[in-house]
Amino acid sequence: MVNFESRFSTAKWGFYDTSWTDEGGWENKMVATQFSPYWARTAWPCFDEPRLKARFKFFVEHESVYDAVSNGALESRESIRAGWVRSIFEWTPPMSTYITAMVVTNYRYLESKTESGVATRVYGSPSRLKHGKNQLDFMTKAVDFFEDYFGVDYSLDKLYLMPLQEIAVAAMENWGLITAQADIALFNPAVHGAQWELTSRIVLAHEVAHMWFGDLVTQHWWDSIMLKESTVSWFMAFAADALYDDFDFKDEYIVLYELIRGMDKDSSIYSREMTAEAITNTDIMGLFDEITYNKGGNIYRMIYWVVGEEAFQKAMHNYLSENAFSTATVADMNEYINDTSSADLDMVEFIDRYTRQKNFPLVHVSLLNRTHALVKQERFLYTYRDAVNDSDYNYTWHIPFTYTTDAERNDQVIILKERENIVTLNKPATWIKANNDFRMYYITNYDLINWKKLYHQLMENHLVFTTTDRIQLLSDLLNLVTADRLDITFPLQFLMYIKKEREFGPWKIATDHWTNLLSNHMSLAEQFSAKIYIRELLDDALREVVQMNTSSNKPIKDRLLQFLVVDAAMKADHPLANQFIDKLINNTRATEEEDYGMVFLQKLRLAGTDRSYWEELLKNLPFITEPDQLTTTYKILASTNNSTALRSLLRQSMNASPEVMRDILPLVVKQDPLLAWEFFKQNYDQYFEAYGESQFIMAYVLKTVTQNLDSRDLYVEVKQFFQDNSSGTGTPGVTAGLERINSNIRWKQNHRHSCRSFFYTFARKHSRKAPAAVDP
């Protein structure tokens, strides 16, 4: 027997006390755990390393008005003294310490059961529990789906979903007891939009997949973290795709929300290999980043399409069944894939070239004639300054090449190993587009003649290309501008095709680009011209989406598109958008069925046109107890361009939770980057105290607050500030922020004049009243 005593953690790591608030504002106490990656040792003496698995039997003593929940099922509950009980849990299978968990709560629950008899539950407060029904149904069916797909049974007899109002991560895959942000576990369509609904689905799918990858078979050490995080960042799309038929998760979602984000991080000289070493705690925490999740998931997605579904599925089954209740390394997984692949290719070397080198290929494609294409590769970076060749593979990759032409779509993978390759086409063609559905981890550039032919094809019939192909064309173009490979004038012209577009994905790429331009790189006079261009591109789509009903019952893609287009049109001062929202505001017959996105835009409109409405929202902020309502209110308040109001909002956020402090910053950064930076500097000690122990959050905060700054003086100021003040575990965020500031400076130097000329010329042609002058 070892006597050990520990206090609850003041951060949301280890064993910590938390709470939830009921409708009456009454605070209900809870105790929860977050042991990943190395905080189990703070709760009890243990060998807190993933490879050292053991069986656990937990005993939890607590007041009888509460229930205790852990990894294993509840074996018994016995009285120990007046008002106190001991909850005893069944032995667990062999497992790592970081996925053990305990929660003590007075939540209630809904329950169900899988086809194989696994008991499932979702917990929640009485007022919000009904919103957990959809997630409970999805989680239950996801267990059935993965059992069938992997051919390996789920190893426990129960799986519970526990919402927490305070949690350091979005969700955690504790074996048998998933903990998650309350807004994910108890998604409420009345106070969350379609975008958050997508997020809630995919996060839960991610955690359920972890029951096999990470829990059943665990990485031997943290340098093999991709075995648990990268794999499930691909498999989460499988379950979501199988169980929801209203969105393309395996292509469109993965590209929009995973691939593009991973490539953005991986385009830096400060990126890292996926199999980077993990010696210190800081090293370990640094691995929980976009390279592991976003890039890694897309490496497995690429492997899936290279070897084929049957071989990939067999490799995963063998990996899980032969290593169950044990650990494995990345090298082990690569051998399983190589053994089952029938491709004429050494898959170990293929994978190593993508995981043991940072960055990724830029593939240049040009037609030599109608039957042959020249395909060249090089390393892609946003900037090549200070870049060195530190790779054993000399930054060359084996390129899995697929293509579409005006004559055919060829999904048969051709592996290109040289820096320059000649590809013979099956049929004569006049244009070519590479990397079908953006399934391979590289971006593509073409000669200008081919780019123009792709543009003309889109203008003639954009449906020749899949939705994901159209997303890729826009994404590749904009990445090439960021890397100074193209002048911005052509992409702005290319975007004119979007007038024909009625799918959400391409519109998201376009509007994200406009938002970035308007908020970061333009004066007010330049914005005036740019908004004429944006209004012209939006006009046809806007006239269609305002004819849609505003019900939350319409398909999720329609809700996403309607919100995106109307929101973009409001930001561009399109009169039809404002009229549409004003009509909704004045509609006294609106029901609870109205889509959250439309309700949000109505409140946004009111806050922007009625100062007293904004002030009333701010005044009532301290009295809002529901977390989801609080989040919505902060978003509305942060939409103002009034610097005094934004400063008041930031000051008030400092008295709220660390989660609110974290979430408010990026909202203010969008409106006024310099104000956000000045406030952050003045209150740095409080931010550091809140996030200093959490590398992932601290790095996010530091990158967010600096990434929209765009002058050499500000670059020097930011650099000096963090030389004088410790960034703690957030140093990667400082590095990323400084690199982004440099990128913004280059953008202004290389593209601002072209951008300004394009918009001014467009405005003169399309508006009777062009701006009298443009800032120099």
C-alpha positions in Angstrom: 0.0 0.0 0.0 1.3 3.4 -1.0 -0.1 6.5 0.8 -0.4 9.4 -1.6 -2.1 12.8 -1.2 -2.8 15.3 -4.0 -4.8 18.5 -4.3 -7.1 19.3 -7.1 -5.4 21.1 -10.0 -6.0 24.8 -10.4 -5.6 24.3 -14.2 -7.9 22.0 -16.2 -5.3 19.2 -16.2 -4.9 16.3 -13.9 -7.6 15.9 -11.3 -9.6 19.1 -11.1 -12.8 20.5 -9.7 -15.2 22.2 -12.0 -19.0 22.9 -12.1 -22.0 23.3 -14.3 -24.7 26.0 -14.0 -28.4 25.2 -14.1 -31.2 27.4 -15.5 -31.7 29.2 -12.3 -28.0 30.2 -12.2 -27.2 27.7 -9.4 -23.7 26.4 -9.6 -23.4 22.6 -9.3 -20.0 21.2 -8.4 -18.2 18.4 -10.3 -14.8 16.7 -10.3 -13.2 15.6 -13.6 -9.9 14.4 -15.0 -7.7 15.2 -18.0 -4.7 13.0 -17.8 -3.4 13.2 -21.4 -0.5 13.3 -22.0 1.3 13.1 -18.6 -0.9 14.2 -15.8 -2.1 10.9 -14.3 1.1 11.1 -12.1 -0.5 14.1 -10.4 -3.4 12.0 -9.2 -1.7 8.9 -8.1 1.8 7.3 -8.2 2.2 5.6 -11.5 4.5 4.9 -14.4 2.9 7.5 -16.6 4.1 6.4 -20.0 1.9 5.1 -22.8 3.9 1.8 -23.3 3.6 0.8 -19.7 0.0 -0.6 -19.6 -1.7 -2.0 -16.6 -5.2 -3.1 -15.4 -6.9 -0.7 -13.1 -9.6 -1.0 -10.5 -10.8 2.4 -9.2 -12.5 3.2 -5.9 -14.0 6.7 -5.6 -15.4 8.0 -2.3 -17.9 10.9 -2.6 -21.1 12.4 -1.3 -24.1 10.3 -1.9 -26.0 13.0 -3.8 -23.4 12.6 -6.6 -22.6 9.7 -9.0 -19.1 8.6 -9.9 -18.2 7.4 -13.4 -14.9 5.9 -14.6 -13.5 3.7 -17.4 -15.0 0.5 -16.2 -18.6 -0.2 -15.4 -19.9 0.5 -11.9 -19.5 -2.8 -9.9 -21.0 -1.6 -6.6 -21.8 1.4 -4.5 -21.6 1.1 -0.7 -22.3 3.4 2.2 -19.2 4.3 4.2 -20.6 7.0 6.5 -23.5 9.4 6.8 -24.0 11.1 3.4 -21.0 9.4 1.8 -20.6 6.4 -0.4 -17.8 4.4 -2.1 -18.2 3.7 -5.8 -16.3 0.6 -6.9 -15.6 0.0 -10.6 -14.8 -3.2 -12.6 -11.2 -4.0 -13.6 -10.2 -2.4 -16.8 -8.3 -4.3 -19.6 -4.6 -3.5 -19.9 -4.4 0.2 -20.7 -2.2 3.3 -20.6 -2.5 5.8 -17.7 -3.3 8.8 -19.8 -6.7 7.4 -20.9 -7.9 6.6 -17.4 -10.6 8.9 -16.1 -13.0 9.7 -13.3 -15.9 12.1 -13.0 -18.1 12.9 -10.0 -21.3 14.7 -10.9 -25.0 15.1 -10.3 -25.8 15.1 -14.0 -28.6 12.9 -15.3 -28.3 10.7 -18.4 -29.9 9.2 -21.5 -28.9 5.6 -22.5 -28.9 3.3 -25.4 -27.2 0.1 -26.5 -25.2 -1.0 -29.6 -26.1 -4.0 -31.8 -23.4 -5.9 -30.0 -24.7 -5.0 -26.6 -22.4 -2.2 -25.5 -24.2 0.1 -23.1 -24.0 3.8 -24.2 -24.9 7.0 -22.3 -24.8 10.7 -22.6 -24.8 12.8 -19.5 -26.0 16.3 -19.0 -27.9 18.9 -16.9 -31.7 18.4 -16.7 -32.3 21.5 -19.0 -29.8 20.5 -21.7 -29.9 16.7 -21.6 -32.5 16.4 -24.4 -29.9 18.0 -26.7 -27.7 14.9 -26.2 -30.1 12.6 -27.9 -28.6 13.0 -31.4 -25.0 12.6 -30.2 -26.0 9.5 -28.2 -27.6 8.0 -31.3 -24.5 8.8 -33.4 -22.1 7.5 -30.8 -24.0 4.2 -30.5 -24.1 3.7 -34.3 -20.5 4.8 -34.7 -19.4 1.9 -32.4 -21.3 -0.5 -34.6 -19.8 1.0 -37.7 -16.2 0.8 -36.5 -16.7 -2.8 -35.2 -17.8 -3.8 -38.6 -15.2 -1.8 -40.6 -12.2 -2.8 -38.5 -13.4 -6.3 -37.9 -12.4 -5.9 -34.2 -14.9 -5.7 -31.4 -15.1 -2.8 -29.0 -13.3 -4.0 -25.9 -15.4 -2.7 -23.0 -19.0 -3.2 -22.1 -19.9 0.5 -22.0 -19.1 3.8 -23.6 -20.3 7.1 -21.9 -20.1 10.7 -23.2 -19.6 13.3 -20.4 -20.0 17.0 -21.2 -17.8 19.5 -19.3 -18.2 23.2 -19.2 -14.5 23.5 -18.4 -12.1 21.3 -20.3 -8.6 22.1 -21.7 -9.3 20.3 -25.0 -12.3 19.9 -27.4 -12.7 16.3 -26.2 -10.7 13.4 -24.7 -10.8 9.7 -25.7 -10.7 8.2 -22.2 -11.4 4.5 -22.8 -15.1 4.0 -22.1 -15.6 7.6 -20.8 -15.3 10.3 -23.5 -15.2 13.8 -22.0 -16.1 16.7 -24.2 -17.0 20.4 -24.3 -20.6 20.7 -23.3 -21.5 22.4 -26.6 -20.2 19.4 -28.5 -21.8 16.6 -26.3 -25.1 18.6 -26.0 -25.3 20.3 -29.4 -28.3 22.5 -29.4 -29.5 23.6 -32.9 -31.4 26.6 -31.4 -28.2 28.2 -30.2 -25.6 26.8 -32.5 -25.2 27.1 -36.3 -24.8 24.5 -39.0 -21.0 25.0 -38.8 -20.9 23.9 -35.2 -23.1 21.0 -36.0 -20.5 19.7 -38.5 -17.8 20.2 -35.8 -19.8 18.3 -33.2 -20.3 15.4 -35.5 -16.7 15.1 -36.5 -15.3 15.6 -33.0 -17.4 12.8 -31.6 -16.5 10.5 -34.5 -12.9 11.3 -33.8 -13.2 10.2 -30.2 -15.1 7.0 -30.9 -12.4 6.0 -33.5 -9.9 6.5 -30.7 -11.4 3.5 -28.8 -9.4 1.4 -31.3 -6.6 3.7 -32.3 -4.9 4.9 -29.2 -6.9 3.0 -26.6 -6.9 -0.6 -27.8 -3.6 -0.2 -29.6 -1.4 2.6 -28.2 1.6 4.4 -29.5 4.8 2.9 -27.9 6.0 6.5 -27.2 4.8 10.0 -28.1 7.1 10.2 -31.2 4.6 7.7 -32.7 1.6 10.0 -31.9 0.4 9.8 -35.5 -0.7 6.2 -34.8 -3.5 7.6 -32.6 -4.2 11.1 -33.8 -3.4 11.0 -37.5 -5.3 7.8 -38.1 -8.5 8.9 -36.4 -8.3 12.3 -38.1 -9.0 10.2 -41.3 -11.3 7.6 -39.8 -13.6 10.2 -38.2 -14.7 11.0 -41.8 -15.6 7.3 -42.4 -18.2 7.2 -39.6 -19.6 10.6 -40.3 -19.9 9.8 -44.0 -21.6 6.4 -43.2 -24.1 7.8 -40.7 -25.0 11.2 -42.2 -26.0 11.5 -45.9 -26.2 15.3 -46.0 -22.5 16.2 -46.3 -19.4 14.8 -48.0 -17.0 14.2 -45.1 -14.4 12.0 -46.8 -13.6 14.6 -49.4 -15.2 18.0 -48.9 -15.0 18.2 -45.1 -11.5 16.8 -44.9 -10.2 19.2 -47.6 -11.9 22.3 -46.2 -11.2 21.8 -42.5 -8.2 19.5 -42.3 -6.1 19.4 -45.5 -5.9 23.2 -46.1 -5.2 23.9 -42.4 -2.4 21.3 -42.4 -0.8 22.6 -45.5 -0.9 26.2 -44.1 1.1 25.0 -41.1 3.4 22.8 -43.2 4.3 25.6 -45.7 6.6 27.1 -43.1 10.4 26.6 -42.8 9.5 26.1 -39.1 7.4 23.1 -39.8 8.6 19.7 -38.5 8.8 16.1 -39.4 5.8 14.0 -38.4 8.0 11.6 -36.5 9.8 14.3 -34.5 11.5 13.3 -31.3 9.7 13.7 -28.0 12.1 13.9 -25.0 10.8 16.7 -22.8 7.3 17.5 -21.7 7.5 20.5 -24.0 8.4 18.3 -26.9 5.4 16.0 -26.2 2.9 18.9 -26.0 4.3 20.4 -29.2 3.3 17.2 -31.1 -0.4 18.0 -30.5 -0.5 20.3 -33.5 -1.7 20.7 -37.0 1.1 18.5 -38.4 -0.1 15.6 -36.3 -3.8 16.1 -36.8 -4.4 17.8 -40.1 -1.3 16.8 -42.1 -1.2 13.3 -40.6 -4.8 12.6 -41.3 -4.3 13.5 -44.9 -1.2 11.4 -45.2 -3.4 8.4 -44.2 -6.1 9.6 -46.6 -3.5 9.6 -49.4 -2.3 6.1 -48.5 -5.9 4.9 -48.6 -6.3 6.1 -52.2 -2.8 4.8 -53.2 -3.2 1.2 -52.0 -7.0 1.0 -52.4 -9.7 0.5 -49.8 -9.5 -3.3 -49.5 -5.7 -3.3 -48.8 -6.0 -0.4 -46.4 -8.9 -1.9 -44.5 -7.0 -5.2 -44.2 -3.9 -3.5 -43.0 -5.9 -1.7 -40.2 -7.5 -4.9 -39.2 -4.2 -6.7 -38.9 -2.6 -3.8 -37.0 -5.5 -3.7 -34.4 -6.0 -7.5 -34.0 -2.3 -8.3 -33.7 -1.4 -5.5 -31.2 -4.6 -5.4 -29.1 -4.0 -4.3 -25.5 -0.4 -3.5 -26.5 1.6 -0.8 -28.2 3.1 -0.2 -31.6 5.4 2.2 -33.5 5.0 4.0 -36.8 7.5 1.6 -38.4 5.1 -1.3 -37.4 2.1 0.4 -39.0 4.1 1.1 -42.2 5.0 -2.6 -42.5 1.3 -3.6 -42.1 0.4 -1.2 -45.0 3.3 -2.4 -47.1 2.4 -6.1 -46.5 -1.2 -5.7 -47.7 -0.5 -3.4 -50.6 -0.6 -4.8 -54.1 0.8 -1.6 -55.5 4.2 -1.9 -57.3 5.7 0.4 -54.7 7.7 0.2 -51.5 5.1 1.8 -49.2 7.5 2.1 -46.3 9.7 4.5 -48.4 6.7 6.2 -49.8 5.3 7.0 -46.3 8.7 7.9 -44.9 9.2 10.6 -47.6 6.0 12.3 -46.4 6.5 11.7 -42.6 10.3 12.0 -42.2 10.5 15.3 -44.2 8.8 18.5 -43.3 6.8 20.5 -45.9 5.3 18.9 -49.1 5.6 19.0 -52.9 4.6 21.7 -55.3 3.8 19.9 -58.5 4.1 21.8 -61.8 2.0 20.4 -64.6 2.1 21.5 -68.3 0.9 19.9 -71.5 3.8 19.3 -73.9 1.3 18.3 -76.6 -2.2 16.8 -76.6 -1.0 13.4 -75.4 1.9 14.1 -73.0 2.3 16.1 -69.8 5.4 17.3 -68.1 5.2 16.9 -64.4 7.9 18.5 -62.2 8.2 18.6 -58.4 9.9 20.9 -55.9 9.5 21.7 -52.2 6.7 24.2 -51.4 7.3 27.0 -48.9 5.6 30.4 -48.4 9.1 31.9 -48.3 12.4 30.3 -49.2 14.5 32.7 -47.2 16.6 30.8 -44.7 15.5 27.5 -46.1 18.1 24.7 -46.0 18.2 21.3 -47.5 18.3 19.2 -44.3 16.5 16.2 -45.6 17.9 12.7 -46.2 15.5 12.6 -49.2 16.6 16.0 -50.6 13.0 17.2 -50.4 11.8 14.9 -53.1 8.7 12.7 -52.8 7.0 9.9 -54.7 4.1 11.8 -56.3 0.8 9.9 -56.7 -0.5 11.4 -59.9 -4.2 11.4 -61.0 -5.7 13.8 -63.5 -8.8 15.1 -65.2 -8.8 16.5 -68.8 -11.4 17.7 -71.2 -11.4 14.1 -72.5 -11.4 11.9 -69.4 -11.0 11.6 -65.6 -8.2 9.2 -64.7 -8.3 8.0 -61.1 -5.7 5.3 -61.7 -2.7 6.3 -59.5 0.6 6.9 -61.4 3.6 7.1 -59.1 6.2 9.6 -60.2 9.6 9.3 -58.5 11.8 11.8 -60.4 12.0 15.6 -60.2 10.9 15.7 -63.8 8.5 13.1 -65.4 6.7 12.7 -68.6 3.1 11.3 -68.3 1.4 9.8 -71.3 -2.3 10.6 -71.3 -4.9 7.9 -72.2 -6.8 10.3 -74.5 -5.8 13.5 -76.4 -6.5 16.6 -74.3 -6.4 20.4 -74.5 -6.3 21.1 -70.8 -5.4 19.2 -67.7 -6.1 19.3 -63.9 -4.1 17.2 -61.6 -4.7 15.5 -58.2 -8.4 14.5 -58.4 -10.5 15.6 -55.5 -7.3 16.9 -53.7 -6.7 13.4 -52.4 -3.0 13.5 -52.5 -0.8 15.7 -50.3 0.5 18.3 -52.7 -0.5 21.5 -54.4 -0.4 22.0 -58.2 0.7 24.9 -60.4 0.2 25.1 -64.2 1.5 27.2 -67.0 -0.6 30.4 -67.5 -2.2 29.0 -70.7 -3.5 25.9 -68.9 -4.7 28.1 -66.0 -6.7 30.2 -68.4 -8.2 27.1 -70.1 -9.3 25.8 -66.7 -10.9 29.2 -66.0 -12.8 29.2 -69.3 -14.0 25.6 -68.6 -15.3 26.8 -65.2 -17.1 29.7 -66.9 -18.6 27.4 -69.6 -19.5 24.5 -67.3 -18.0 24.4 -63.8 -19.8 21.0 -63.1 -17.2 19.3 -65.3 -15.2 19.4 -62.0 -16.3 17.9 -58.7 -17.0 20.2 -55.8 -13.7 19.2 -54.2 -11.8 19.8 -57.4 -13.2 23.3 -57.6 -12.2 23.9 -53.9 -8.7 22.7 -54.8 -8.3 25.0 -57.8 -9.2 28.0 -55.6 -7.0 26.9 -52.7 -4.0 26.1 -54.9 -4.3 29.5 -56.6 -4.4 31.4 -53.3 -1.5 29.4 -51.9 0.6 30.3 -55.0 -0.2 34.0 -54.4 0.9 33.7 -50.8 4.2 32.1 -51.9 4.7 34.9 -54.5 4.4 32.4 -57.4 1.5 34.3 -59.0 0.4 37.9 -59.1 -2.9 38.3 -57.4 -4.6 39.8 -60.4 -5.2 36.4 -62.1 -6.8 34.7 -59.0 -9.1 37.7 -58.6 -10.2 37.3 -62.2 -10.4 33.5 -61.8 -12.8 34.0 -58.8 -15.3 35.5 -61.2 -16.5 32.0 -62.0 -17.9 31.9 -58.5 -21.0 33.7 -59.7 -22.1 30.3 -61.2 -21.3 28.4 -58.0 -24.0 27.0 -55.7 -22.0 24.7 -53.5 -20.8 25.6 -50.0 -17.2 24.5 -50.2 -15.9 26.8 -53.1 -17.9 29.7 -51.5 -16.1 29.1 -48.2 -12.7 29.4 -49.9 -13.7 32.6 -51.7 -15.3 34.3 -48.7 -12.4 33.4 -46.4 -10.1 35.1 -48.9 -12.3 38.2 -49.1 -12.5 38.4 -45.3 -8.7 38.2 -45.0 -8.2 40.9 -47.7 -10.7 43.3 -46.2 -9.6 42.9 -42.6 -5.9 42.8 -43.0 -4.6 44.4 -46.1 -6.8 47.3 -47.2 -7.5 50.9 -46.4 -11.1 52.2 -46.3 -10.9 53.6 -49.8 -9.5 50.3 -51.1 -12.3 48.4 -49.3 -14.9 50.6 -51.0 -13.7 49.3 -54.5 -13.3 45.8 -53.3 -16.8 45.6 -51.9 -18.2 46.5 -55.4 -16.3 43.5 -56.8 -17.6 41.2 -54.0 -21.2 42.4 -54.3 -21.1 41.6 -58.0 -19.8 38.1 -57.4 -22.4 37.5 -54.7 -25.4 38.9 -56.4 -26.8 35.9 -58.2 -26.2 33.5 -55.3 -27.6 36.0 -52.8 -30.9 36.3 -54.8 -31.3 32.6 -54.7 -30.5 32.0 -51.0 -32.9 34.7 -49.8 -35.7 32.8 -51.5 -34.9 29.7 -49.3 -36.9 29.3 -46.1 -35.0 30.1 -42.9 -35.9 26.9 -41.1 -33.4 24.9 -39.2 -35.0 21.8 -40.8 -33.5 22.3 -44.3 -30.4 20.3 -45.4 -27.2 21.3 -43.6 -25.5 22.3 -46.9 -28.4 24.7 -47.6 -28.0 26.2 -44.1 -24.3 26.6 -44.5 -24.6 28.2 -47.9 -27.4 30.5 -46.9 -25.6 31.8 -43.9 -22.2 32.1 -45.7 -23.6 34.1 -48.6 -25.9 36.4 -46.6 -23.1 37.1 -44.0 -20.6 37.9 -46.8 -23.1 40.1 -48.5 -23.8 42.0 -45.3 -20.1 42.6 -44.8 -19.9 43.9 -48.4 -22.8 46.3 -47.7 -25.1 44.6 -50.2 -28.5 46.3 -49.9 -30.5 43.1 -50.6 -28.8 41.2 -47.7 -29.6 44.0 -45.3 -33.2 44.2 -46.6 -33.6 40.4 -46.2 -32.3 40.5 -42.6 -34.4 43.6 -41.7 -37.5 41.7 -43.0 -36.7 38.8 -40.7 -36.2 41.1 -37.8 -39.7 42.6 -38.4 -41.3 39.3 -38.9 -43.4 38.8 -35.8 -44.4 35.3 -36.9 -40.9 33.8 -36.6 -40.8 30.5 -34.8 -38.3 28.5 -32.8 -37.7 26.5 -35.9 -35.8 29.4 -37.5 -32.2 28.5 -38.3 -29.6 29.7 -35.7 -27.5 31.3 -38.5 -30.4 33.6 -39.6 -31.2 34.5 -36.0 -27.5 35.3 -35.4 -27.4 37.6 -38.4 -30.5 39.4 -37.2 -28.8 40.1 -33.9 -25.6 41.1 -35.7 -27.6 43.6 -37.8 -29.3 45.0 -34.7 -26.0 45.4 -32.9 -24.5 47.1 -35.9 -27.3 49.6 -36.4 -28.6 50.2 -32.9 -26.0 51.3 -30.3 -28.5 50.9 -27.4 -29.0 47.3 -28.4 -25.2 46.6 -28.3 -24.9 48.4 -24.9 -27.8 46.4 -23.5 -26.1 43.1 -24.6 -22.9 44.2 -22.9 -24.8 45.2 -19.7 -26.6 41.8 -19.5 -23.4 39.8 -20.2 -22.6 39.0 -16.5 -26.0 37.5 -16.0 -25.9 34.9 -18.8 -25.3 31.5 -17.4 -25.7 29.2 -20.4 -22.3 28.7 -22.0 -23.6 28.5 -25.6 -25.7 31.7 -25.2 -22.6 33.4 -23.7 -20.5 32.4 -26.8 -23.1 33.7 -29.2 -23.4 37.0 -27.3 -19.7 37.6 -27.4 -19.6 37.0 -31.1 -22.3 39.6 -31.7 -20.6 42.1 -29.4 -17.3 41.6 -31.1 -18.7 42.4 -34.5 -18.5 46.2 -33.9 -15.9 48.4 -35.6 -16.0 50.8 -32.6 -12.6 50.7 -30.9 -14.0 51.9 -27.6 -16.6 49.2 -27.6 -14.1 46.5 -28.5 -11.8 47.7 -25.7 -14.7 47.5 -23.2 -15.5 44.0 -24.4 -11.9 42.9 -24.0 -11.8 44.3 -20.4 -15.0 42.5 -19.5 -13.6 39.2 -20.9 -10.7 39.3 -18.5 -13.2 38.7 -15.6 -14.7 35.7 -17.4 -13.3 32.2 -17.8 -10.0 31.4 -19.6 -12.1 29.8 -22.3 -13.9 33.1 -22.9 -10.6 35.1 -22.8 -9.2 32.7 -25.4 -12.3 32.9 -27.7 -12.7 36.7 -27.6 -9.2 37.5 -28.8 -9.6 36.2 -32.4 -13.0 37.9 -32.8 -11.4 41.3 -31.9 -8.3 40.5 -34.0 -10.6 40.3 -37.1 -12.0 43.7 -36.4 -9.0 45.6 -35.1 -5.7 43.7 -35.0 -3.7 46.5 -33.6 -6.1 47.2 -30.7 -6.1 43.4 -29.9 -2.3 43.4 -29.8 -2.0 46.5 -27.6 -4.6 45.1 -25.1 -2.8 41.7 -25.1 0.5 43.4 -24.3 -1.0 45.3 -21.4 -2.6 42.2 -19.9 0.0 39.7 -20.8 0.6 38.5 -17.3 -3.1 37.4 -16.9 -3.1 35.6 -20.3 0.2 33.9 -19.4 -1.2 32.8 -16.0 -4.3 31.4 -17.7 -2.5 29.5 -20.6 1.2 29.2 -19.7 1.0 25.5 -18.8 -1.0 24.6 -22.0 1.3 24.7 -25.0 -1.5 24.1 -27.5 -3.6 26.9 -26.2 -0.8 29.3 -25.5 0.7 28.8 -28.9 -2.8 29.4 -30.5 -3.3 32.6 -28.5 0.2 34.0 -29.3 -0.2 33.2 -33.0 -3.7 34.6 -33.2 -3.0 37.9 -31.6 0.0 38.6 -33.9 -0.8 37.0 -37.3 -2.7 40.0 -38.7 -0.1 42.6 -38.1 1.6 43.8 -41.2 4.4 46.3 -40.7 8.2 46.0 -40.2 7.9 48.2 -37.0 5.3 45.8 -35.6 7.5 42.8 -36.4 10.3 44.3 -34.5 8.0 45.2 -31.6 6.5 41.7 -31.4 10.0 40.1 -31.5 11.3 42.4 -28.8 8.3 41.9 -26.6 8.8 38.1 -26.5 12.5 38.6 -25.9 11.7 40.6 -22.8 8.7 38.4 -21.7 8.7 34.6 -21.6 6.3 32.9 -24.0 6.5 29.7 -21.9 5.2 26.7 -23.8 3.8 29.0 -26.5 7.1 29.7 -28.3 5.9 27.9 -31.5 3.0 30.4 -31.6 5.4 33.3 -31.5 7.5 31.8 -34.3 4.4 31.2 -36.4 3.1 34.7 -35.7 6.4 36.4 -36.6 6.5 34.4 -39.8 3.0 35.4 -40.7 3.8 39.1 -40.0 6.7 38.8 -42.5 4.3 37.1 -45.0 1.8 40.0 -44.6 4.6 42.5 -45.2 5.7 40.7 -48.4 2.0 40.5 -49.5 1.7 44.3 -49.2 5.0 44.9 -51.0 4.2 42.4 -53.9 0.5 42.4 -54.3 -1.2 45.5 -52.8 -0.6 47.7 -55.9 -2.0 45.0 -58.3 -4.9 44.3 -55.9 -5.8 48.0 -55.6 -5.6 48.6 -59.4 -7.7 45.6 -60.1 -10.5 46.6 -57.7 -10.4 50.3 -58.7 -10.7 49.3 -62.4 -13.5 46.9 -61.7 -15.3 49.5 -59.6 -15.1 52.1 -62.4 -16.7 49.6 -64.8 -19.4 48.4 -62.5 -20.3 51.4 -60.5 -21.5 54.9 -61.4 -19.8 56.2 -58.3 -16.2 55.1 -58.1 -14.1 56.4 -55.2 -12.6 59.8 -55.8 -9.2 58.8 -54.7 -7.3 55.7 -53.6 -4.8 55.8 -50.8 -1.2 55.6 -52.1 
